[in-house]
Amino acid sequence: MEVAIAYGGQVPPPKGGKITLLRFANRIPLLYDEASDVSRKIIDELNWRHYRVTPDMPVAVVVHICSTRVPYKTVGKEFIADRPEVRYEITQAIREVARKLQLYLARKERKKAAMRRYGVFAKYLPMIAEFSARLAGRNVPDVSPLLEKVKAQGPLLEKGAAEEEGERGVEGAGEGKVEAQ
């Protein structure tokens, strides 16, 4: 079993609220009767919210079975049969790569939250310092060291700004996040 999840980039948005599924058996794409395939059943049964995947996210799951005895259901070799050992292996592989996607999405969310927090401080701290100095009858202090301190407390900010730039470049090139087992 080989399973991969692609996120972002040029992955098409889901149709009908279902995650895009690409199925292969011995490097040959399975194009027909996707609804009857064991992979589609597993993907529809998984709770994707647990992995921070919402129905509108551009996510594609690739499932490849490589074997001398692929358990096809029909003579036409259109879909994989729902055998317990095949179901178990596909489920475990999808869960493993979904956990990696979950970590990636959580990291991305934390960076956004840290940037918002820094933005609030950068916007209001100079105004607060100015008004406080006027009330106290003193000179306006320089707040840039305090802003640097806030920035240093969020180590994600330094990494986040540089990775944001790189991430936009990757998406612009048409590549997305891919994890494989």
The 8 nearest C-alpha neighbors of each residue, nearest first, counted from 0:
[[1, 64, 63, 65, 2, 89, 88, 62],
 [0, 2, 63, 180, 62, 64, 3, 179],
 [1, 3, 62, 61, 179, 180, 92, 93],
 [4, 2, 179, 61, 178, 60, 177, 96],
 [3, 5, 60, 177, 178, 59, 61, 96],
 [6, 4, 177, 59, 176, 58, 175, 60],
 [5, 7, 58, 176, 175, 57, 177, 4],
 [8, 6, 175, 57, 10, 9, 176, 58],
 [7, 9, 175, 170, 174, 173, 10, 6],
 [8, 10, 173, 11, 7, 174, 175, 170],
 [11, 9, 57, 8, 7, 58, 12, 6],
 [10, 12, 57, 9, 13, 58, 19, 59],
 [13, 11, 57, 56, 10, 14, 55, 58],
 [14, 12, 18, 17, 16, 19, 57, 11],
 [13, 15, 16, 17, 12, 18, 19, 11],
 [14, 16, 17, 13, 18, 54, 12, 55],
 [15, 17, 54, 14, 13, 18, 55, 12],
 [18, 16, 15, 13, 14, 19, 54, 43],
 [17, 19, 13, 59, 58, 20, 16, 60],
 [18, 20, 59, 13, 60, 17, 58, 21],
 [21, 19, 60, 59, 61, 18, 22, 39],
 [20, 22, 61, 60, 62, 19, 23, 59],
 [23, 21, 62, 29, 28, 61, 63, 20],
 [22, 24, 28, 63, 27, 29, 26, 62],
 [23, 25, 64, 27, 26, 63, 65, 28],
 [24, 26, 65, 27, 64, 23, 66, 63],
 [27, 25, 24, 23, 28, 63, 65, 64],
 [26, 28, 23, 24, 25, 29, 22, 63],
 [29, 27, 23, 22, 30, 26, 24, 21],
 [28, 30, 22, 23, 77, 31, 27, 78],
 [31, 29, 28, 77, 32, 33, 22, 21],
 [30, 32, 77, 33, 29, 78, 34, 76],
 [33, 31, 34, 35, 77, 78, 36, 30],
 [32, 34, 36, 35, 31, 39, 78, 30],
 [33, 35, 32, 36, 39, 40, 37, 31],
 [36, 34, 33, 32, 37, 78, 39, 40],
 [37, 35, 78, 79, 33, 38, 39, 34],
 [36, 38, 81, 40, 39, 79, 80, 41],
 [39, 37, 41, 36, 40, 42, 89, 62],
 [38, 40, 42, 41, 37, 36, 34, 43],
 [41, 39, 37, 43, 38, 42, 44, 36],
 [40, 42, 44, 38, 43, 39, 37, 45],
 [43, 41, 39, 45, 44, 40, 38, 18],
 [42, 44, 40, 41, 45, 39, 17, 46],
 [45, 43, 41, 42, 40, 46, 39, 47],
 [46, 44, 42, 43, 47, 41, 94, 90],
 [45, 47, 48, 49, 44, 50, 43, 42],
 [46, 48, 50, 49, 52, 45, 51, 53],
 [49, 47, 51, 50, 52, 46, 53, 54],
 [48, 50, 47, 51, 46, 52, 101, 45],
 [49, 51, 101, 48, 47, 52, 97, 98],
 [52, 50, 48, 49, 101, 53, 47, 104],
 [53, 51, 48, 47, 50, 56, 54, 49],
 [52, 54, 55, 56, 48, 51, 47, 50],
 [55, 53, 16, 56, 52, 17, 13, 18],
 [54, 56, 53, 13, 57, 12, 16, 52],
 [57, 55, 53, 54, 58, 12, 52, 13],
 [58, 56, 12, 7, 10, 6, 11, 13],
 [59, 57, 6, 5, 56, 18, 10, 19],
 [60, 58, 19, 5, 4, 20, 18, 61],
 [59, 61, 4, 20, 3, 21, 19, 5],
 [60, 62, 21, 3, 2, 22, 20, 4],
 [63, 61, 2, 22, 1, 23, 21, 60],
 [64, 62, 23, 1, 24, 0, 22, 2],
 [63, 65, 24, 0, 25, 23, 66, 1],
 [66, 64, 25, 24, 63, 0, 67, 69],
 [67, 65, 68, 69, 64, 25, 24, 0],
 [66, 68, 69, 65, 25, 70, 64, 24],
 [69, 67, 66, 70, 65, 71, 64, 25],
 [68, 70, 66, 71, 67, 64, 24, 65],
 [71, 69, 80, 79, 68, 72, 82, 81],
 [72, 70, 79, 80, 76, 73, 78, 69],
 [71, 73, 80, 79, 78, 70, 76, 74],
 [74, 72, 75, 76, 71, 77, 78, 80],
 [73, 75, 76, 72, 71, 77, 78, 70],
 [74, 76, 73, 77, 71, 72, 78, 31],
 [77, 75, 74, 71, 73, 78, 72, 79],
 [76, 78, 75, 31, 29, 32, 73, 30],
 [77, 79, 36, 71, 76, 72, 32, 80],
 [80, 78, 71, 36, 72, 70, 37, 81],
 [81, 79, 72, 71, 70, 82, 37, 78],
 [80, 82, 37, 86, 83, 79, 85, 36],
 [81, 83, 85, 84, 80, 86, 70, 37],
 [84, 82, 86, 85, 87, 81, 88, 80],
 [83, 85, 87, 86, 82, 88, 89, 81],
 [86, 84, 88, 82, 87, 83, 89, 81],
 [85, 87, 83, 89, 84, 88, 90, 82],
 [88, 86, 84, 90, 85, 89, 83, 91],
 [87, 89, 91, 85, 90, 86, 92, 84],
 [88, 90, 92, 86, 91, 87, 93, 85],
 [91, 89, 87, 93, 88, 92, 86, 94],
 [92, 90, 94, 88, 89, 93, 87, 95],
 [91, 93, 89, 95, 94, 90, 2, 88],
 [94, 92, 90, 96, 95, 91, 97, 89],
 [95, 93, 97, 91, 92, 96, 98, 90],
 [96, 94, 92, 98, 97, 93, 91, 99],
 [95, 97, 99, 98, 93, 94, 178, 100],
 [98, 96, 100, 94, 99, 95, 93, 101],
 [99, 97, 101, 95, 100, 96, 94, 102],
 [100, 98, 96, 102, 101, 97, 103, 95],
 [99, 101, 97, 103, 98, 102, 104, 96],
 [100, 102, 50, 98, 104, 99, 103, 51],
 [103, 101, 105, 99, 100, 104, 106, 98],
 [102, 104, 100, 106, 101, 105, 107, 99],
 [103, 105, 107, 101, 106, 102, 108, 100],
 [106, 104, 108, 102, 107, 103, 101, 109],
 [107, 105, 109, 103, 108, 104, 102, 110],
 [106, 108, 104, 110, 105, 109, 103, 111],
 [109, 107, 105, 111, 106, 110, 104, 112],
 [110, 108, 112, 106, 111, 107, 113, 105],
 [111, 109, 113, 107, 108, 112, 159, 155],
 [110, 112, 114, 108, 109, 113, 115, 107],
 [113, 111, 109, 115, 114, 110, 116, 108],
 [114, 112, 116, 110, 115, 111, 109, 117],
 [113, 115, 111, 117, 116, 112, 118, 110],
 [116, 114, 118, 112, 113, 117, 111, 119],
 [117, 115, 113, 119, 118, 114, 112, 120],
 [116, 118, 114, 120, 119, 115, 121, 113],
 [119, 117, 115, 121, 116, 120, 114, 122],
 [120, 118, 122, 116, 117, 121, 123, 115],
 [121, 119, 117, 124, 122, 123, 118, 116],
 [122, 120, 118, 119, 124, 123, 117, 146],
 [121, 123, 119, 120, 118, 124, 125, 126],
 [124, 122, 126, 120, 125, 121, 119, 127],
 [123, 125, 127, 120, 126, 121, 128, 122],
 [126, 124, 128, 127, 123, 129, 142, 122],
 [127, 125, 129, 123, 128, 124, 130, 122],
 [128, 126, 124, 130, 129, 125, 131, 123],
 [127, 129, 125, 131, 126, 130, 132, 124],
 [130, 128, 126, 132, 139, 127, 131, 125],
 [129, 131, 133, 127, 132, 128, 126, 134],
 [132, 130, 134, 128, 133, 129, 127, 135],
 [131, 133, 137, 135, 129, 139, 130, 134],
 [132, 134, 136, 130, 131, 135, 137, 129],
 [135, 133, 131, 132, 136, 130, 137, 129],
 [136, 134, 132, 133, 137, 131, 130, 138],
 [135, 137, 133, 134, 132, 138, 131, 139],
 [138, 136, 132, 135, 133, 139, 134, 131],
 [137, 139, 132, 140, 136, 133, 129, 135],
 [138, 140, 132, 129, 137, 128, 141, 133],
 [141, 139, 142, 138, 128, 132, 129, 137],
 [140, 142, 143, 139, 144, 125, 128, 145],
 [143, 141, 145, 144, 140, 125, 146, 124],
 [142, 144, 146, 145, 141, 147, 148, 125],
 [145, 143, 147, 146, 142, 148, 141, 149],
 [146, 144, 148, 142, 147, 143, 149, 141],
 [147, 145, 143, 149, 148, 144, 150, 142],
 [146, 148, 150, 144, 145, 149, 151, 143],
 [147, 149, 145, 151, 146, 150, 144, 152],
 [150, 148, 146, 152, 151, 147, 145, 153],
 [149, 151, 147, 148, 153, 152, 146, 156],
 [150, 152, 148, 153, 149, 154, 147, 156],
 [153, 151, 149, 150, 154, 148, 147, 155],
 [152, 154, 155, 151, 150, 156, 113, 149],
 [155, 153, 156, 151, 157, 152, 158, 150],
 [154, 156, 158, 153, 159, 157, 110, 113],
 [157, 155, 159, 154, 158, 153, 160, 113],
 [156, 158, 159, 160, 155, 154, 161, 150],
 [159, 157, 155, 161, 156, 160, 162, 154],
 [160, 158, 156, 162, 155, 157, 161, 110],
 [159, 161, 163, 162, 158, 157, 156, 164],
 [160, 162, 164, 158, 163, 159, 165, 157],
 [161, 163, 165, 159, 164, 160, 166, 158],
 [164, 162, 166, 160, 165, 161, 159, 167],
 [163, 165, 162, 161, 167, 166, 168, 160],
 [166, 164, 162, 168, 163, 167, 169, 161],
 [167, 165, 163, 169, 168, 164, 162, 170],
 [168, 166, 170, 164, 169, 165, 171, 163],
 [167, 169, 171, 165, 166, 170, 172, 164],
 [170, 168, 166, 172, 171, 167, 174, 165],
 [171, 169, 8, 173, 167, 172, 174, 168],
 [170, 172, 168, 173, 169, 167, 8, 174],
 [173, 171, 169, 170, 174, 168, 8, 167],
 [174, 172, 8, 170, 9, 171, 169, 175],
 [175, 173, 8, 170, 169, 172, 9, 176],
 [176, 174, 8, 7, 6, 5, 170, 177],
 [175, 177, 6, 5, 7, 178, 174, 8],
 [178, 176, 5, 4, 175, 3, 6, 179],
 [179, 177, 3, 4, 96, 176, 5, 180],
 [180, 178, 3, 2, 96, 177, 4, 1],
 [179, 2, 1, 3, 92, 96, 178, 95]]
